[in-house]
Amino acid sequence: MQTLRHPKAGANLTQRLWIYQAERFPIFKTGLLLLVFSAASISISAHLGGRALPGWPVFASIWAVTFILFFQMRAL
């Protein structure tokens, strides 16, 4: 019986991870989309609450948390 192998089975880990992200979780497209939506949600929350916008570290941390959650939903 012949074993079927994926054409990229001999690639190193970095190449396989890059192929995985391109096929399953496009980092740049997803990251940009999550950046826009997380910034919009923080901005509208501050606007509706009558507060000033928080600093950039808040935007960055919310984006990072959202990105990690989306990656976990996709990868696991």
C-alpha positions, 0 to 999 in steps of 0.5 A: 500500500502506498502512503500519500504525502502532501507535496510540501511535507518536506518543508521546514516548520517556518515554511509550513506555518507560512503556508498554513497562515496563507490558507487558513488564517491570513495574518495581514487581512485578518489583522487589518480587519480586527484593527479597524473593528476593535478601534471602532468599538473603543471609539464608539464606546468612548463617544457614547459614554462622553469620555475622551479617547484612551491612549494608543496602548489601550488600542494596541492591547485590545487589538492584540487580545482580539487577534489572539482570540480569533487565532485560537478560534481558527487554529483550535 
